[in-house]
Amino acid sequence: MDLGGRVAIVTGGGTGIGRAVSLRLARSGVKAVLVNYSRSAKDAESTAHDLQAMGVDAVAHEADVADENAVKRMVAACVERFGALDLLVNNAGTTRFIPHPDLDALTDEVWDEILSVNLKGTFYCCRAAAPELRKGNGAIVNVASISAYRATGSSIPYAVSKAGIVQLTRALALSLAPDVRVNSVSPGLVSTRWFRSRFGDEAALAQEESFAKATPLRRIASPEDVARAVVALLENDLITGQDLVVDGGKNVLY
């Protein structure tokens, strides 16, 4: 797929991986990007401004992906403003940092919050976008995680939600074929502001260095590394139903 002239929605598009994807899409020739956010209004507006400076028609749009009606309104707003929707990148996500042995901390509220955003939100976006994506033989990329495959991650519900995204990707690849391709990426540890704000610069740097030493390529992923994988999957017309791990090869050592 030539991304030139295409229209995209990137959920969680204002920060981290989402911002990197939005900018990579701009460099790949898309004509318009709807930068979705739920809380980071300032960051989303900043990303939209940077996209406009690159010659892309861009707008920040507030919508909680866990709210299906809000998702439907987001898709409708995209089509009304830009005239189409060709690409969907489901990057929005949330988590709780809960040690895996602490099963009693996994309340219904924790499960509902994480699954509603990460898994159900991804599905809501795919379902709402599907009719428009079919019109232009569009493509979807969902952002999962290496925790979909390993007993790791910030919490058990987070890992389960990401495993669900990988399976949802496979299922939707069949449901939407041949008109729409659906793939996912599973990053390992990614150096982001979000990670540093949670642990602090010093602790985050120590963990990143430790991970890098145990990784074949001797470094961890940046948001730009993940963005390149996302865009590659959007562009390749013969790939669907696949998950691409982006972790410098660490997964082969687990």
Backbone bond lengths (Angstrom), bond angles and torsions (degrees), N, CA, C in turn:
res aa  C-N    CA-C-N  psi(-1)  N-CA   C-N-CA  omega(-1)  CA-C   N-CA-C  phi
1 M - - - 1.463 - - 1.532 109.84 -
2 D 1.293 114.99 128.35 1.453 120.68 171.90 1.520 106.99 -81.59
3 L 1.329 117.55 120.58 1.458 120.36 -177.34 1.528 112.97 -80.07
4 G 1.293 116.96 -6.18 1.459 120.73 179.05 1.517 111.18 -57.25
5 G 1.333 116.76 127.56 1.460 121.63 176.84 1.502 115.46 79.30
6 R 1.323 117.47 5.03 1.468 121.34 -177.65 1.530 111.63 -84.88
7 V 1.337 114.82 163.16 1.459 123.12 179.33 1.515 108.96 -118.00
8 A 1.328 116.95 134.04 1.464 121.07 -175.00 1.522 112.04 -129.84
9 I 1.328 114.64 150.33 1.461 122.87 164.46 1.520 106.86 -114.02
10 V 1.328 116.15 130.43 1.460 121.63 174.41 1.528 106.95 -120.69
11 T 1.323 117.22 111.73 1.459 118.90 179.02 1.527 109.46 -79.34
12 G 1.315 115.69 145.51 1.462 118.62 -172.14 1.509 110.44 58.36
13 G 1.321 115.80 38.36 1.468 120.87 -168.31 1.508 116.42 -85.03
14 G 1.338 118.01 -0.18 1.448 119.44 -174.30 1.505 115.74 -92.12
15 T 1.337 117.55 -18.23 1.463 120.84 -175.04 1.520 111.25 -135.95
16 G 1.330 115.88 162.28 1.461 122.30 170.89 1.509 114.36 52.76
17 I 1.331 115.82 -129.45 1.466 121.28 -178.71 1.520 110.81 -61.43
18 G 1.322 117.10 -40.54 1.464 120.22 -179.12 1.511 112.79 -61.13
19 R 1.325 116.66 -43.26 1.463 120.11 177.61 1.527 110.33 -64.10
20 A 1.327 116.81 -43.74 1.465 120.11 -179.81 1.523 111.04 -61.96
21 V 1.329 117.28 -39.28 1.465 120.95 176.99 1.525 110.30 -63.91
22 S 1.335 116.75 -45.30 1.465 120.22 -179.50 1.520 111.04 -57.99
23 L 1.332 117.03 -44.86 1.460 120.67 -179.72 1.522 112.23 -69.19
24 R 1.319 116.88 -37.20 1.468 120.73 177.53 1.527 110.67 -65.11
25 L 1.317 116.88 -38.68 1.471 120.67 176.44 1.527 110.44 -62.14
26 A 1.332 115.18 -40.91 1.467 118.65 178.33 1.517 111.03 -60.99
27 R 1.322 116.55 -43.01 1.464 120.23 179.28 1.522 112.10 -69.46
28 S 1.333 116.52 -17.57 1.467 120.63 179.24 1.523 112.22 -92.55
29 G 1.323 117.10 0.51 1.457 120.00 171.17 1.506 117.62 102.88
30 V 1.346 118.91 5.19 1.465 118.24 178.84 1.528 109.51 -60.83
31 K 1.322 116.07 152.03 1.467 118.43 -178.25 1.518 112.29 -94.26
32 A 1.364 117.16 -20.53 1.456 118.69 -176.24 1.520 110.53 -154.20
33 V 1.341 115.89 145.35 1.461 122.23 177.72 1.524 109.15 -137.97
34 L 1.309 116.82 126.89 1.458 121.89 168.47 1.519 107.16 -92.96
35 V 1.320 116.13 116.05 1.456 122.86 -178.02 1.529 108.13 -93.54
36 N 1.315 116.10 102.68 1.468 120.37 -178.27 1.519 111.39 -80.23
37 Y 1.326 115.88 147.07 1.463 121.50 172.89 1.519 108.90 -152.01
38 S 1.331 116.25 159.88 1.460 119.99 173.34 1.522 111.76 -117.63
39 R 1.342 117.00 -31.64 1.462 120.53 -179.12 1.529 112.84 -129.50
40 S 1.314 117.40 -31.63 1.469 120.53 -172.17 1.523 111.40 -89.47
41 A 1.333 115.87 66.22 1.466 120.57 -176.53 1.527 111.76 -61.22
42 K 1.317 116.91 -46.72 1.461 120.90 -177.25 1.524 110.94 -61.20
43 D 1.338 116.67 -43.27 1.467 120.31 179.72 1.524 111.18 -66.19
44 A 1.328 116.91 -40.79 1.465 120.40 179.93 1.519 110.98 -65.25
45 E 1.338 116.72 -41.24 1.466 120.23 177.64 1.525 110.91 -64.25
46 S 1.339 116.39 -38.38 1.459 120.58 178.65 1.526 110.99 -64.51
47 T 1.330 116.30 -42.87 1.467 120.21 178.46 1.525 110.48 -64.01
48 A 1.322 116.77 -43.71 1.465 120.15 178.60 1.530 110.33 -60.82
49 H 1.320 116.47 -40.15 1.477 120.67 177.89 1.530 110.57 -62.13
50 D 1.338 116.78 -43.56 1.467 120.27 179.94 1.527 110.92 -64.55
51 L 1.328 116.99 -37.15 1.459 120.70 177.63 1.524 110.77 -65.26
52 Q 1.322 116.03 -41.56 1.461 119.74 178.12 1.525 111.22 -61.87
53 A 1.332 116.05 -36.76 1.463 120.14 178.19 1.525 111.62 -65.88
54 M 1.339 115.84 -21.58 1.465 121.08 177.88 1.527 111.59 -91.04
55 G 1.318 117.09 4.05 1.454 120.82 177.83 1.511 114.67 91.50
56 V 1.327 117.35 13.01 1.464 122.06 -179.09 1.521 109.26 -102.58
57 D 1.325 116.57 136.52 1.461 121.04 173.27 1.520 107.28 -74.82
58 A 1.307 117.90 116.44 1.463 121.07 -173.26 1.519 110.55 -138.43
59 V 1.326 114.92 148.67 1.453 120.81 177.97 1.522 108.85 -145.55
60 A 1.322 116.49 142.79 1.462 121.56 172.90 1.527 108.05 -88.70
61 H 1.320 116.41 136.19 1.464 120.42 -176.36 1.514 109.46 -135.61
62 E 1.313 116.67 123.96 1.465 121.23 -179.91 1.518 110.91 -83.86
63 A 1.331 116.35 126.00 1.458 121.56 174.96 1.524 108.95 -162.96
64 D 1.310 115.88 129.41 1.461 121.61 173.37 1.524 107.43 -82.23
65 V 1.323 117.71 114.96 1.462 119.67 -174.96 1.528 112.32 -66.28
66 A 1.327 117.73 -14.92 1.463 120.83 175.97 1.524 111.92 -76.37
67 D 1.325 116.41 -10.09 1.464 122.80 179.06 1.526 108.07 -102.72
68 E 1.330 117.01 105.43 1.463 119.85 -173.75 1.523 112.24 -61.59
69 N 1.312 117.89 -37.74 1.464 119.59 179.31 1.521 111.15 -65.55
70 A 1.340 116.74 -37.44 1.461 120.10 176.69 1.527 110.71 -64.89
71 V 1.322 116.34 -37.41 1.467 120.88 177.88 1.525 110.71 -64.30
72 K 1.318 116.50 -43.31 1.466 119.99 178.70 1.521 110.93 -61.93
73 R 1.335 115.59 -41.16 1.469 118.98 178.24 1.522 111.34 -65.12
74 M 1.331 116.31 -35.66 1.462 120.39 178.84 1.529 110.97 -63.39
75 V 1.311 116.49 -46.77 1.465 119.90 179.02 1.520 110.59 -62.82
76 A 1.328 116.55 -43.17 1.465 120.13 179.09 1.521 111.18 -62.18
77 A 1.339 116.65 -39.96 1.461 120.54 179.10 1.520 111.34 -64.88
78 C 1.327 116.45 -38.28 1.465 121.15 178.33 1.518 110.79 -62.25
79 V 1.330 116.49 -47.45 1.464 120.49 -177.48 1.525 110.52 -68.16
80 E 1.332 116.46 -37.60 1.462 119.69 179.65 1.523 110.93 -65.05
81 R 1.323 116.95 -41.21 1.471 120.16 -177.05 1.523 112.62 -78.13
82 F 1.350 116.46 -44.10 1.462 120.02 -171.27 1.523 114.44 -105.25
83 G 1.337 117.68 -11.55 1.457 121.29 176.70 1.505 116.07 86.77
84 A 1.344 117.35 -2.78 1.464 119.89 -178.06 1.522 109.08 -168.95
85 L 1.324 114.56 172.96 1.466 122.52 169.30 1.517 107.32 -147.53
86 D 1.329 116.38 116.65 1.460 121.60 -175.66 1.522 113.69 -112.21
87 L 1.339 117.16 -29.13 1.456 121.64 -172.12 1.523 109.78 -133.38
88 L 1.326 116.02 137.03 1.456 121.53 176.91 1.519 109.15 -130.73
89 V 1.323 116.55 124.33 1.461 121.80 175.25 1.522 107.42 -117.19
90 N 1.325 116.28 112.13 1.463 122.39 -178.85 1.523 109.29 -91.49
91 N 1.329 114.67 94.53 1.459 120.94 -176.52 1.523 112.97 -111.17
92 A 1.317 118.13 -19.33 1.467 121.19 -176.61 1.527 110.31 -59.44
93 G 1.326 115.54 137.66 1.464 119.01 -179.80 1.511 111.52 -162.90
94 T 1.320 114.88 165.79 1.453 120.91 177.17 1.518 109.23 -146.57
95 T 1.323 116.39 167.90 1.460 120.35 178.31 1.520 109.86 -158.81
96 R 1.292 115.88 173.22 1.464 124.28 167.56 1.523 106.46 -128.89
97 F 1.312 117.12 141.18 1.460 120.79 178.13 1.527 108.51 -90.63
98 I 1.331 115.05 101.21 1.462 122.08 -176.05 1.526 108.31 -133.15
99 P 1.323 119.04 121.13 1.471 120.28 178.19 1.534 110.68 -54.40
100 H 1.315 116.47 137.12 1.464 120.01 -175.62 1.527 114.45 -58.61
101 P 1.332 120.52 -34.78 1.469 119.08 178.84 1.530 114.05 -70.33
102 D 1.337 117.90 -14.62 1.461 120.92 -176.13 1.526 110.37 -85.42
103 L 1.314 116.26 72.88 1.462 121.26 -176.64 1.517 112.24 -66.47
104 D 1.320 117.45 -31.14 1.463 120.30 -178.15 1.533 112.07 -66.64
105 A 1.321 116.99 -21.39 1.466 120.19 178.91 1.522 112.35 -78.40
106 L 1.313 117.48 -10.50 1.462 121.18 -176.69 1.523 109.55 -87.67
107 T 1.305 115.15 74.46 1.456 122.09 -178.79 1.523 110.90 -75.48
108 D 1.328 115.57 167.80 1.462 119.75 175.94 1.524 110.55 -58.53
109 E 1.328 116.45 -36.53 1.457 120.44 -179.36 1.524 111.25 -63.08
110 V 1.325 117.41 -40.11 1.463 121.61 178.23 1.522 110.39 -66.13
111 W 1.326 116.26 -48.57 1.464 119.94 178.96 1.535 110.88 -58.92
112 D 1.325 116.10 -47.30 1.463 119.73 -176.33 1.520 111.59 -63.33
113 E 1.334 117.36 -42.36 1.464 120.69 -179.31 1.526 111.37 -61.49
114 I 1.318 116.49 -49.04 1.469 120.26 -174.70 1.528 111.77 -71.33
115 L 1.322 116.60 -45.65 1.466 118.91 -179.46 1.526 111.70 -68.15
116 S 1.328 117.06 -34.33 1.464 120.13 -178.97 1.520 111.67 -63.97
117 V 1.315 116.87 -40.69 1.466 120.22 -179.71 1.526 111.08 -80.87
118 N 1.322 116.34 -55.08 1.457 120.10 -169.93 1.519 113.54 -71.57
119 L 1.311 117.01 -46.43 1.460 120.19 -174.13 1.523 112.99 -96.93
120 K 1.344 116.05 -56.82 1.456 118.37 179.93 1.525 110.90 -65.49
121 G 1.325 117.17 -37.16 1.457 119.81 178.27 1.513 112.21 -62.11
122 T 1.318 116.53 -41.32 1.469 120.33 176.49 1.519 110.56 -61.20
123 F 1.330 116.39 -43.63 1.468 119.84 178.81 1.516 111.43 -64.87
124 Y 1.333 117.52 -44.27 1.465 119.93 179.74 1.524 110.93 -57.18
125 C 1.324 116.27 -43.15 1.464 120.22 -179.46 1.526 111.25 -64.90
126 C 1.316 116.27 -43.56 1.473 120.10 179.41 1.525 110.82 -62.53
127 R 1.324 115.70 -45.42 1.469 119.04 -177.57 1.520 111.44 -65.84
128 A 1.331 116.84 -43.43 1.456 119.86 -178.84 1.530 111.95 -66.58
129 A 1.332 116.44 -34.94 1.464 120.58 -176.81 1.523 113.06 -82.61
130 A 1.319 117.43 -22.04 1.467 121.18 -171.08 1.523 114.54 -52.06
131 P 1.336 120.42 -47.11 1.476 118.48 -178.63 1.525 113.46 -58.78
132 E 1.336 116.97 -39.63 1.469 119.79 178.76 1.518 111.64 -73.11
133 L 1.338 116.67 -39.37 1.460 120.12 179.37 1.520 111.51 -62.92
134 R 1.315 116.97 -35.81 1.479 120.57 179.49 1.527 111.55 -60.95
135 K 1.316 116.44 -33.77 1.468 119.95 -175.58 1.524 112.30 -62.21
136 G 1.317 116.78 -32.62 1.464 119.67 -176.55 1.507 114.02 -118.43
137 N 1.350 116.93 22.15 1.472 120.83 -176.53 1.523 110.18 48.85
138 G 1.335 114.49 56.61 1.448 121.33 -175.52 1.515 114.25 -79.65
139 A 1.324 115.03 -169.97 1.462 120.07 -175.50 1.524 110.08 -148.06
140 I 1.332 114.22 151.67 1.454 123.30 178.64 1.517 108.98 -124.87
141 V 1.317 117.22 138.90 1.463 121.70 167.39 1.523 107.65 -128.07
142 N 1.327 115.66 125.56 1.455 122.97 177.65 1.524 109.60 -100.99
143 V 1.316 116.79 140.39 1.461 120.64 178.69 1.524 109.04 -96.57
144 A 1.328 115.69 111.82 1.463 122.60 178.50 1.526 108.30 -101.95
145 S 1.326 117.84 -135.21 1.466 121.43 -178.58 1.515 109.22 -170.34
146 I 1.330 116.22 155.44 1.455 119.97 173.93 1.521 111.22 -61.21
147 S 1.334 116.64 -22.50 1.465 119.62 177.95 1.522 111.98 -67.69
148 A 1.334 117.38 -10.16 1.463 120.56 172.94 1.524 111.19 -65.65
149 Y 1.329 116.49 -23.26 1.461 121.76 -175.34 1.521 113.43 -109.51
150 R 1.324 117.66 -21.58 1.463 121.13 -172.47 1.518 110.63 -123.52
151 A 1.302 116.84 156.38 1.467 121.29 178.45 1.525 109.65 -80.83
152 T 1.329 114.49 61.55 1.461 121.95 -178.08 1.515 108.19 -135.10
153 G 1.304 115.52 -178.23 1.449 119.77 175.40 1.510 111.77 112.34
154 S 1.325 115.82 174.13 1.455 121.95 -174.49 1.514 113.37 -66.76
155 S 1.323 117.45 -26.67 1.460 121.74 178.84 1.519 109.16 -166.84
156 I 1.323 116.16 162.69 1.472 120.31 178.00 1.525 111.07 -62.68
157 P 1.334 120.13 -47.25 1.467 118.50 179.36 1.526 113.31 -59.34
158 Y 1.331 116.87 -35.45 1.464 119.78 177.38 1.525 110.15 -62.46
159 A 1.330 116.49 -48.09 1.466 120.20 -179.27 1.524 111.12 -61.73
160 V 1.330 116.60 -41.63 1.464 120.87 179.18 1.529 110.23 -64.14
161 S 1.320 116.77 -40.72 1.468 119.56 179.71 1.524 111.13 -63.09
162 K 1.332 116.99 -38.43 1.459 120.20 -179.48 1.525 111.82 -73.03
163 A 1.340 116.69 -35.51 1.468 119.51 173.63 1.529 109.71 -62.99
164 G 1.333 115.69 -37.97 1.457 119.63 176.70 1.509 112.34 -62.98
165 I 1.318 117.32 -36.86 1.465 120.27 178.30 1.524 111.13 -63.92
166 V 1.325 117.05 -40.89 1.469 120.13 178.84 1.526 110.57 -61.62
167 Q 1.336 116.82 -43.91 1.460 119.38 179.28 1.529 111.20 -71.34
168 L 1.330 117.15 -37.31 1.464 120.28 176.19 1.524 110.22 -60.35
169 T 1.325 116.53 -39.46 1.465 121.05 177.81 1.519 110.98 -58.58
170 R 1.330 116.67 -46.05 1.464 119.85 179.17 1.532 111.09 -62.06
171 A 1.334 115.43 -45.33 1.463 119.55 -177.44 1.523 111.79 -64.18
172 L 1.331 116.86 -44.04 1.455 119.98 -179.25 1.523 112.48 -70.24
173 A 1.328 116.43 -28.54 1.467 119.06 176.83 1.527 110.68 -59.37
174 L 1.327 116.32 -35.94 1.461 120.12 176.58 1.523 111.29 -79.44
175 S 1.331 116.32 -42.00 1.461 120.11 -176.58 1.524 112.17 -63.79
176 L 1.317 117.17 -35.23 1.462 120.64 -175.64 1.526 113.80 -99.00
177 A 1.323 117.79 -4.91 1.464 121.11 177.86 1.533 109.57 -69.53
178 P 1.330 117.89 151.18 1.467 127.80 0.33 1.531 113.92 -90.88
179 D 1.340 116.26 4.34 1.464 119.18 -171.09 1.520 114.13 -78.12
180 V 1.347 117.27 -34.47 1.462 121.47 -174.36 1.519 109.57 -129.46
181 R 1.325 116.85 130.32 1.460 120.88 175.07 1.522 110.00 -91.20
182 V 1.335 116.29 143.75 1.463 121.61 -178.39 1.523 109.05 -133.79
183 N 1.318 116.97 120.10 1.462 122.62 177.95 1.524 109.48 -134.43
184 S 1.324 116.05 174.83 1.466 120.44 177.32 1.512 110.02 -143.16
185 V 1.322 115.26 160.90 1.454 121.95 172.17 1.527 108.06 -122.05
186 S 1.335 115.50 145.47 1.466 121.15 178.87 1.528 108.97 -123.31
187 P 1.323 117.04 92.88 1.467 119.14 177.82 1.523 111.34 -71.89
188 G 1.330 115.18 150.79 1.448 120.50 166.75 1.521 107.43 -85.86
189 L 1.314 117.11 -144.82 1.459 120.37 176.37 1.524 109.37 -63.59
190 V 1.332 115.94 129.51 1.457 121.65 -179.61 1.528 108.44 -121.54
191 S 1.313 116.41 134.12 1.457 121.52 179.49 1.520 109.32 -78.92
192 T 1.329 116.57 101.18 1.452 121.30 -178.37 1.530 110.33 -131.24
193 R 1.326 115.33 162.59 1.457 120.84 176.20 1.529 110.79 -62.27
194 W 1.330 115.42 -36.87 1.465 120.58 179.77 1.523 110.43 -59.16
195 F 1.324 117.10 -44.03 1.461 120.97 -179.51 1.531 110.33 -64.34
196 R 1.332 116.23 -42.05 1.466 119.79 -178.52 1.521 111.55 -70.92
197 S 1.321 118.19 -34.05 1.456 120.23 179.83 1.521 111.21 -68.57
198 R 1.318 116.56 -25.29 1.469 120.36 -179.98 1.521 111.67 -80.09
199 F 1.339 116.67 -40.83 1.460 120.59 -173.15 1.534 114.17 -107.78
200 G 1.330 117.15 -13.81 1.453 120.44 -174.44 1.523 110.57 90.44
201 D 1.324 116.72 153.22 1.462 121.26 -174.75 1.527 112.67 -60.60
202 E 1.308 116.65 -44.51 1.467 119.94 -175.18 1.524 111.83 -66.57
203 A 1.331 116.42 -47.51 1.463 120.09 -179.59 1.523 110.94 -66.62
204 A 1.343 116.38 -39.59 1.458 120.09 179.47 1.525 111.07 -63.60
205 L 1.336 116.52 -43.31 1.460 120.51 179.24 1.521 111.06 -62.64
206 A 1.334 117.60 -41.13 1.460 121.09 179.62 1.521 110.61 -63.28
207 Q 1.323 117.16 -41.72 1.458 120.13 179.68 1.523 110.98 -68.44
208 E 1.333 116.46 -40.84 1.463 119.65 178.29 1.525 111.30 -61.66
209 E 1.333 116.95 -43.08 1.467 120.38 179.46 1.522 110.97 -64.63
210 S 1.325 116.98 -39.33 1.461 120.89 178.85 1.524 110.73 -63.92
211 F 1.332 116.91 -44.80 1.461 121.04 179.19 1.528 110.60 -63.50
212 A 1.340 115.74 -42.61 1.457 119.51 -177.54 1.527 111.58 -60.91
213 K 1.326 117.34 -40.14 1.462 121.22 -179.92 1.525 111.76 -64.22
214 A 1.334 117.13 -27.50 1.458 121.29 -178.45 1.528 112.56 -97.76
215 T 1.326 116.01 15.26 1.463 121.67 -177.77 1.525 109.91 -115.06
216 P 1.335 118.53 134.59 1.463 120.30 -178.02 1.527 114.14 -51.94
217 L 1.323 117.80 -39.77 1.466 120.09 -179.25 1.522 112.93 -86.40
218 R 1.324 116.39 1.15 1.461 123.35 173.95 1.534 114.01 60.13
219 R 1.308 116.96 31.01 1.452 120.64 171.74 1.521 109.49 -159.40
220 I 1.328 115.29 159.52 1.452 119.41 176.81 1.518 109.07 -99.05
221 A 1.310 115.45 169.26 1.458 120.17 -175.57 1.520 111.60 -75.75
222 S 1.310 115.24 148.33 1.457 122.72 167.97 1.528 107.10 -101.62
223 P 1.330 117.71 163.49 1.465 118.99 174.41 1.532 112.17 -55.79
224 E 1.313 116.86 -34.18 1.466 120.67 -179.91 1.528 111.36 -66.76
225 D 1.336 117.77 -35.52 1.462 120.36 176.29 1.528 110.42 -60.21
226 V 1.316 116.13 -43.94 1.461 120.71 -179.86 1.528 110.33 -67.99
227 A 1.321 115.99 -40.33 1.463 120.16 179.84 1.532 111.56 -60.90
228 R 1.310 116.71 -39.40 1.471 119.56 178.80 1.528 110.61 -62.82
229 A 1.329 116.78 -38.71 1.465 120.20 178.27 1.526 110.92 -66.64
230 V 1.335 116.05 -41.44 1.467 120.26 178.74 1.524 110.80 -59.64
231 V 1.310 116.17 -49.10 1.462 119.93 -177.35 1.523 111.21 -67.08
232 A 1.316 117.83 -35.70 1.465 120.38 177.10 1.528 110.94 -60.73
233 L 1.315 117.37 -39.52 1.468 120.87 178.90 1.525 111.16 -71.11
234 L 1.320 116.83 -34.46 1.464 119.32 176.52 1.525 110.61 -65.08
235 E 1.312 116.63 -35.53 1.467 120.79 -174.00 1.525 113.68 -80.52
236 N 1.320 118.06 -28.70 1.473 120.11 -172.08 1.529 111.12 -85.35
237 D 1.323 115.77 112.49 1.466 121.84 -172.99 1.521 114.42 -74.74
238 L 1.328 118.77 -6.93 1.462 119.60 -176.78 1.530 112.28 -113.72
239 I 1.316 117.06 15.99 1.460 120.24 178.08 1.517 109.20 -117.55
240 T 1.327 116.17 123.65 1.458 121.30 174.15 1.518 109.43 -151.82
241 G 1.323 115.98 150.59 1.458 121.41 178.93 1.515 114.39 74.45
242 Q 1.333 117.12 18.51 1.465 120.43 -175.02 1.529 111.37 -112.92
243 D 1.333 115.20 153.60 1.458 121.65 173.27 1.519 108.34 -118.24
244 L 1.322 116.67 129.32 1.459 122.66 -178.28 1.527 109.43 -109.27
245 V 1.331 116.40 117.11 1.457 121.52 178.67 1.530 109.22 -81.27
246 V 1.330 116.12 131.12 1.465 121.80 -179.32 1.520 107.52 -122.45
247 D 1.332 116.22 89.21 1.470 118.85 -175.57 1.519 113.38 -148.45
248 G 1.337 116.99 21.77 1.449 120.06 178.39 1.521 114.06 67.70
249 G 1.324 116.93 16.15 1.463 121.19 177.91 1.521 114.43 89.60
250 K 1.326 118.28 4.55 1.451 119.87 -176.92 1.518 112.34 -62.21
251 N 1.324 116.87 -31.56 1.467 120.07 -176.16 1.528 112.48 -61.26
252 V 1.312 118.49 -25.56 1.456 119.24 -178.18 1.528 111.52 -77.34
253 L 1.335 116.46 -8.71 1.470 120.18 -179.98 1.517 113.09 -101.06
254 Y 1.337 117.30 -9.38 1.462 118.73 -175.96 1.513 111.47 -63.18
